[in-house]
Amino acid sequence: MTPEQFAYWLQGYTELTAGQQPTPEQWKSITEHLKTVFVKVTPEVKFQINPILPSAPVVDRLREYMDKHTKLWPNGGAPVITC
């Protein structure tokens, strides 16, 4: 179940059980699930350019490549918004 699906389920549960209180165990489970729904933890991504080669030439080649190819994209690679 995705976090969004859980939020919809919880909303439906509260609508269908109007006036009934969840048990303490149910509240504990609900609050644990809500913590995962509203707190997004993105793992750290470590990117390392080959330490043997100097990074400047690699970055320069990447910039040249992007400059050359983004000119082919609509709007120079900038976002295009259409309605």
Secondary structure, 3 states (H helix, E strand, C coil): CCHHHHHHHHHHHHHHCCCCCCCHHHHHHHHHHHHHHHCCCCCCCCCCCCCCCCHHHHHHHHHHHHHHHHCCCHHHHCCCCCC
